Amino acid sequence: MTLLDDLRENRLLGIIRGTDAAASIDTALALADEGVRLFEVSLTSADALRVIEEIATRLDGRIQLGAGTVLTPDQVTRVREAGATYVVTPAVAPSVPAAIERGIPVLCGALTPTEIVTAVGLGVDAVKIFPASTMGPGYLKDLRAPFPEVPLVPVGGVAADTVPRYLADGAVAVGVASPLCGDAPDGGDLNALRVRARSFLAAVREPA
């Protein structure tokens, strides 16, 4: 399956950004147990490459694992070596053409129509609308008019109760960091994480 296929099928991308490497790994394991299948580990996390490598090894075949906040060609190389199967960026960064040239799928960050056109022109697999909460779900609906064929994934402040609206307004999936993971990647409550995961999984399964 392609990255876009995975986004359309699963509709939830769990984003792990933590200050505790072991806790970040435990977060991924708990989310996978609850049924989350698409992940991103941000390079701003503590010991991010080791976290990616460990998650890739322990959850091999069960999830699709991306690396987030990938900005440079060198980072593309390093995250691929660690086991990431796709890259996620916050913007149209130098990492985007570097990954595409190597055949690595890209979820590229953008906010404005001009940025979306630039990302699509580079050949990205999908466009991450970031920060989504700044504009709200209605912005996705506005973007669908000029960009009906562009796969859009809102990221940034997406709450469980807003997920159905984002999907109804044209998102192929949603990406969620702190509203899903909370303090778990920093060593916090894994039980609360599991409860939130069930809530988000239920939300993405609601009819759009």
Buried (B, 14 or more C-beta within 10 A) or exposed (E): EEBBEBBBEBBBBBBBBBBBBBBBBBBBBBBBEBEBBBBBBBBEBBBBBBBBBBBBEEBEEEBBBBBBBBBEBEBBBBBBEBBBBBBBBBBBBBBBBBBBEEEBBBBBBBBEEEBBBBBBEBEBBBBBBBBBBEBBBEBBBBBBEEBEEBBBBBBBBBBBEBBBBBBBBBBBBBBBBEBBBBBBBBBBEBEEBBEBBEBBBEBBEEEE
